[in-house]
Amino acid sequence: MFRIQTYYLIASLIVTGALPFVFPLWTDATGKSFYFMMDIAYTALFGLSSTLSLLSILSHTKRQQQFVMGRLNIILNLILLGLFVYRTLNLSGEAATVSEKGIGMFLPIFSIVLLVLANKAIKKDEDLVKSVDRLR
């Protein structure tokens, strides 16, 4: 039986590690789907986010370390989301750029929500352990 934050972290790992292979980020004006693997920056950021989620799951005994990795992962996903917004808003005047947004562009938002929930549960566990230590 896992703690609730482990389930949130596993869901975040699936969102950033598996779903980008399934859902395209956007479709350009020619109708060609653009996946994250077509740009090295997106590949690196999705890979780092997945790695941080996995490391956070594996360090389940160290709650403080898990909490810090969750925060770093949230920052990483915000950077990824910022790159998507930059790509869609600033480069919209060019010929063959984003014409239709895909579900893949919203994956960092889902990941951020799951990571915030995981960090909230980790903080709750940490507070519980501290209150029990005070009673001893």
CORNORCOR-V531439 format. One record per helix or strand of 3 or more residues. SS is the DSSP state (alpha for helix, beta for strand). FROM is the first residue (numbers start at 1). TO is the last residue. If there is no record, write none. Layout:
# CORNORCOR-V531439
{{SS;FROM;TO} {SS;FROM;TO}}
This chain:
# CORNORCOR-V531439
{{alpha;4;17} {alpha;19;22} {beta;26;28} {alpha;36;38} {alpha;40;58} {alpha;63;90} {beta;98;101} {alpha;103;135}}
